[in-house]
Amino acid sequence: MDHMATQILMPALSPTMEEGKLAKWLVKEGDKVRSGDILAEIETDKATMEFEAVDEGRIGKILVPEGTEGVKVNAPIAVLLGDGEEAAATDIPAAMSSIKAALQKVSQSDVPDNMLKPPPAPKVAPAPAPAAAPLKPAAPAPAGGARVFASPLARRLAANAGIDIGAVAGTGPRGRIVKADIETAAKSGVAARPAVKAPAQAPAATGLPGVAPLPDARLFYKPDDIVEIPHDSMRKSIARRLTSAMTLIPHFYLTVDCNIGELMAVRARLNAAAPKGEGTYKLSVNDFVVKASALALRRVPEVNASWTDDAILRHKHADIGVAVALDFGLITPIVFRAEELGLADISNRVKELAGKARNKQLKPAEFEGGSFAISNLGMFGIKEFTAVINPPHAAILAVGAGEERAIVKDGRIEAATMMTVTLSCDHRVIDGATGARFLQVFKTYIEDPAAMLL
């Protein structure tokens, strides 16, 4: 007697994961697996992680092929059979159909009705523009020149078939042209012409009621003058999180100049005295910045906090995220309990985390959470900048380059190695005076590194 097969679902490998890429299957159909066996490698926006089997059985069917992107959490990805079980003939096709429908829904996602209410698409093709006329955005015009509204999939199918999408009648919601309309047009022989690629309508960038969506950038350029680079999962995550942060977090900024002449001298002496082989280290200016920030957070705990709708969370330890620039994006691995670590420990820990980040080997626990962050662009010669707060933190410190500047000391002009830092604060958590006190303490530690030993 056949039994219902068990579906293996796309796992949530971190608290914030919504979708991922099924990078590689490590089993094949017919393989027997036990609890704890590695089934697949799942690629999220930050890392590639192994997915373990929970139950034992036999892989009856793989529903999602390796390399598939945008697989939603809890979507069926395979079928697991127990002893003596067989997958019912109707189970697997139904599951595969649901997967295809879900992926198609993602590719054909439309702008929400409450953000955009377009007029019906025209049934008559608009007059073609002169070949030399540049593309530019325009408001919807009367019939015969109205803007065409179509799903991204419909546009791609029309372009591939050489169909003038402006001559196709839309049967989708509010007259939108969908896949079935293009297929019908192809069968009925609608007039075709080489058409300039029409961009999909961009979704609202803020998601706020009453805020108009931003125009798609492709409206402003000729197709031959641009190269499209599709978003990967990391870039989508960065865009989503930072847009949300800048929209919902009230930022304000405080800047201070630090004299790091003594710090540079101490750093040179410590590096010269570093042991060879085991226990060696090479301190960077950023290692001092991490340590000084951790001690300042201990002295001004109001900054070491996170916002929630019903309470401010005061953190007991300085868990500091250090921004690492990658070829494919940005990630902020965390140095936990930095206030308890020495400079050499911080230095080696940061190097270890940065290496794992570049190889996409970080575990979620190594980059999610934390209580504060540091972004250092000094190595690129940037004098000063402001950084976007990375939730759930309430602040981030932007660190500029150390450089020789003329300063006035005791009425005399002299050269000094100066470094400018800017603190971005969440005004819901941190008031101006509180942020200023933090920078005062930070400056004390940076300008007198021996104070970090007290």
Secondary structure, 3 states (H helix, E strand, C coil): CCCCCEEEECCCCCCCCCEEEEEEECCCCCCEECCCCEEEEEECCCCEEEEECCCCEEEEEECCCCCEEEEECCCEEEEEECCCCCCCCCHHHHHHHHHHHHHHHHHCCCCCCCCCCCCCCCCCCCCCCCCCCCCCCCCCCCCCCCCCCECHHHHHHHHHHCECHHHCCCCCHHHCECHHHHHHHHHHCCCECCCCCCCCCCCCCCCCCCCCCCCCHHHHCCHHHCCCCCCCHHHHHHHHHHHHHHHHCCEEEEEEEEECHHHHHHHHHHHHCCCCCCCCCCCCHHHHHHHHHHHHHHHCCCCCEEECCCCEEECCCCCEEECEEECCEEECCEECCHHHCCHHHHHHHHHHHHHHHHCCCCCHHHCCCCCEEEEECHHHCCCCCCCCCCCCCCEEEEEEEEEEEEEEECCEEEEEEEEEEEEEEECCCCCHHHHHHHHHHHHHHHHCHHHHHC
